[in-house]
């Protein structure tokens, strides 16, 4: 209900002269962010209803970081930037599908390192491509939160096969590996010009808790972001728990409330200050 009300606020309270300032690019997490109007609802709640995020042609469910290194996918970004000259930030979420397709609990350390290096290489290549399109263009890399293969499998039978292909990892095994992969990507990008990284792992645990485990909202730690001097992030919540089931609709994806709070996290840590500095 909260998200629905805020979405209506974004639609009906925004000024008529809204500007398309953010281009959402990436996989299904990006696609649902666009479909739920998550960023725009969040912008409006922070008083930036005149700023708008778009991405109907550049947020593609199932796409991988490797896909976005290819000319056909990159042309979609170029087309969107050409049609919308006011765009100044690319909101990017990629790499998750590469991880789920390639990782398993039984793979050795060398194979895991090779996989994570390849994912990081591809994400870095995409970021470099985006930055090359305009010397002022910013890239915000927005990461993921924990999956839930234990409790949410019935929502989509495909995830039963995916979980089996990964060797039925425990939440701790899966969450730890996913966080390692994302930290490597962040390590490559944090501190580089015009790139901003936001770490979400454990965000929904912090905000919602875990009711079936008796864990109250805001009793677990929030995710720690990259700090000055290359300080590494720390996953929030509890790595041994599944993703928050109340704010998910299948094993990997959040519902509208979940994506709204991810958008709020991005707005609080980046967009609010950015829009104030670039009205």
C-alpha positions in Angstrom: 0.0 0.0 0.0 2.8 2.4 0.8 4.4 1.9 -2.6 1.1 2.3 -4.3 0.4 5.6 -2.6 3.9 6.9 -3.3 3.6 5.9 -6.9 0.4 7.9 -7.1 2.2 10.8 -5.5 4.9 10.6 -8.1 2.4 10.6 -10.9 0.0 13.3 -9.7 2.2 15.6 -7.7 5.1 15.8 -10.2 5.4 19.1 -12.1 4.5 19.1 -15.8 8.0 19.9 -16.8 9.6 16.7 -15.6 13.0 15.9 -17.0 14.3 12.4 -17.9 17.5 12.4 -15.8 18.2 8.8 -15.1 18.5 5.8 -17.5 17.9 2.4 -15.9 20.0 -0.3 -17.6 20.4 -4.0 -16.8 18.6 -7.2 -16.0 15.3 -8.1 -14.3 16.1 -6.2 -11.2 16.3 -3.1 -13.4 13.2 -4.1 -15.3 11.1 -4.4 -12.1 12.5 -1.1 -10.9 11.1 0.5 -14.1 7.8 -1.5 -14.0 7.1 -0.6 -10.4 8.2 3.0 -10.9 10.4 2.5 -7.9 12.9 5.3 -8.5 10.3 7.8 -9.5 8.3 7.2 -6.4 11.4 7.5 -4.3 12.5 10.7 -6.1 9.1 12.2 -5.3 9.2 11.2 -1.7 12.5 13.1 -1.4 11.0 16.2 -3.1 12.4 15.6 -6.5 9.2 14.9 -8.4 10.4 16.9 -11.4 13.2 14.3 -12.0 12.4 11.1 -13.8 14.0 7.7 -14.4 13.3 5.8 -17.6 14.4 2.5 -19.0 11.7 0.7 -21.0 14.1 -0.2 -23.7 17.3 -0.7 -21.6 16.1 -2.8 -18.7 15.8 -6.4 -20.0 14.9 -9.4 -17.8 17.3 -12.3 -18.1 20.2 -10.2 -19.5 23.7 -10.8 -18.4 26.7 -8.5 -17.9 28.2 -10.5 -20.8 25.2 -9.5 -23.0 25.7 -5.8 -22.2 29.3 -6.0 -23.6 27.9 -6.9 -27.1 27.2 -4.3 -29.8 23.5 -5.0 -30.0 22.8 -4.4 -26.3 25.1 -1.4 -26.2 23.3 0.2 -29.1 20.2 0.2 -26.9 22.0 2.4 -24.5 23.3 4.7 -27.2 19.8 5.0 -28.7 18.3 6.0 -25.3 21.0 8.5 -24.6 20.6 10.1 -28.1 16.8 10.4 -27.7 17.0 11.8 -24.2 19.7 14.5 -24.0 18.9 15.4 -20.4 20.0 12.0 -19.1 22.9 12.4 -16.7 23.0 9.1 -14.7 22.9 5.5 -15.8 21.4 3.3 -13.1 23.0 -0.1 -13.7 22.2 -3.5 -12.2 24.0 -6.4 -13.9 26.0 -9.5 -13.1 23.4 -11.4 -11.1 22.4 -13.7 -13.9 26.0 -14.4 -14.8 26.6 -15.5 -11.2 23.5 -17.8 -11.0 24.3 -19.3 -14.4 28.0 -20.0 -13.6 28.4 -20.6 -9.8 27.9 -23.8 -7.9 28.6 -24.8 -4.3 30.9 -27.6 -5.5 33.2 -25.5 -7.7 36.7 -25.1 -6.6 38.4 -21.9 -5.6 40.2 -21.5 -8.9 37.1 -21.9 -10.9 35.2 -19.5 -8.7 37.9 -16.9 -9.0 37.9 -17.2 -12.8 34.1 -16.8 -12.9 34.1 -13.8 -10.6 36.9 -12.2 -12.5 35.0 -12.6 -15.8 31.8 -11.1 -14.3 33.8 -8.2 -12.9 35.6 -7.7 -16.3 32.3 -7.6 -18.1 30.7 -5.1 -15.7 33.8 -2.9 -15.8 33.7 -3.0 -19.7 30.0 -2.0 -19.7 30.7 0.9 -17.3 33.6 2.1 -19.4 31.4 2.0 -22.5 28.7 4.0 -20.8 31.2 6.6 -19.6 32.7 6.9 -23.1 29.3 8.1 -24.5 29.5 11.5 -22.6 32.2 13.0 -20.5 29.7 14.2 -17.9 27.6 11.0 -17.7 27.6 9.3 -14.2 27.1 5.6 -13.6 25.4 4.3 -10.4 26.0 0.6 -9.9 23.2 -0.7 -7.7 23.8 -4.2 -6.4 21.4 -7.0 -5.2 20.0 -8.3 -1.9 19.8 -11.9 -0.7 17.8 -14.6 -2.7 15.4 -17.1 -1.1 15.5 -20.5 -2.6 14.1 -22.3 0.5 10.8 -20.6 0.9 10.0 -19.0 -2.5 10.5 -21.9 -4.9 6.8 -22.6 -5.5 6.4 -19.2 -7.1 8.3 -20.3 -10.2 9.4 -23.9 -11.0 12.4 -22.7 -12.9 14.1 -21.8 -9.7 14.0 -25.4 -8.5 16.2 -26.3 -11.5 18.5 -23.4 -10.9 18.9 -24.2 -7.2 19.7 -27.9 -8.2 22.2 -26.7 -10.8 24.0 -24.8 -8.0 24.1 -27.9 -5.8 21.4 -26.8 -3.4 23.6 -24.3 -1.5 22.6 -23.2 2.0 21.7 -19.5 2.4 25.1 -18.9 4.0 26.9 -20.6 1.1 25.0 -18.7 -1.5 24.9 -15.3 0.2 28.5 -15.4 1.0 29.5 -16.3 -2.6 27.2 -13.7 -4.1 28.5 -11.0 -1.8 32.1 -12.0 -2.7 31.3 -11.6 -6.4 29.7 -8.1 -5.9 32.6 -7.0 -3.6 35.1 -7.8 -6.4 33.1 -5.7 -8.9 32.9 -2.8 -6.4 36.6 -3.1 -5.7 37.3 -2.6 -9.4 35.0 0.5 -9.7 34.9 2.3 -6.4 37.0 5.5 -6.6 37.0 5.6 -10.4 35.8 8.8 -12.0 32.0 9.3 -12.4 31.2 5.8 -10.9 29.2 5.3 -7.7 28.5 1.9 -6.1 25.7 1.1 -3.7 25.8 -2.1 -1.7 22.4 -3.5 -0.8 23.1 -7.0 0.7 21.1 -7.3 3.9 19.1 -4.1 3.4 15.8 -5.7 3.6 16.8 -7.8 6.7 17.7 -4.5 8.3 14.4 -2.8 7.3 11.9 -5.7 7.7 13.7 -8.1 10.0 12.6 -11.8 9.6 9.3 -12.4 11.2 9.3 -16.2 11.1 12.7 -16.2 13.0 11.4 -13.7 15.5 13.8 -11.0 14.2 12.4 -7.5 14.6 12.9 -4.7 12.0 16.1 -2.7 12.4 17.6 -5.1 14.8 20.1 -6.5 12.3 22.9 -4.4 10.9 22.5 -2.3 7.7 24.9 -2.9 4.8 28.1 -1.0 5.1 29.1 1.0 2.0 32.5 1.5 0.4 34.4 4.0 2.4 37.3 6.4 2.0 40.6 4.8 1.4 39.0 1.8 -0.2 37.4 0.5 2.9 35.5 -2.6 1.9 31.7 -3.0 2.4 30.1 -5.4 4.8 27.0 -7.3 4.1 24.1 -6.3 6.4 21.4 -8.5 7.9 22.3 -12.1 8.5 24.2 -14.0 5.8 22.8 -17.3 7.2 19.2 -16.3 6.4 17.2 -16.3 3.2 16.0 -13.1 1.6 13.1 -11.4 3.4 10.1 -13.4 2.2 7.5 -10.7 2.9 9.1 -8.5 0.3 9.8 -11.0 -2.4 7.6 -12.7 -5.0 10.0 -15.4 -6.1 13.4 -16.8 -5.3 15.3 -13.9 -6.7 13.0 -10.9 -7.2 11.5 -8.5 -4.8 8.0 -7.2 -4.8 7.0 -3.6 -5.3 7.7 -2.7 -1.6 11.1 -4.3 -1.8 12.2 -2.5 -4.9 10.8 0.8 -3.5 13.2 0.4 -0.5 16.1 -0.4 -2.7 15.3 2.8 -4.6 15.1 4.7 -1.3 18.5 3.4 -0.4 19.9 4.7 -3.7 18.1 8.0 -3.3 19.3 8.5 0.2 22.9 7.7 -0.6 23.2 9.3 -4.0 20.3 10.8 -5.9 19.1 13.3 -3.2 22.5 15.0 -3.0 23.0 14.7 -6.8 19.7 16.4 -7.7 20.3 19.1 -5.1 23.7 19.8 -6.6 22.3 19.5 -10.2 18.8 21.0 -10.1 
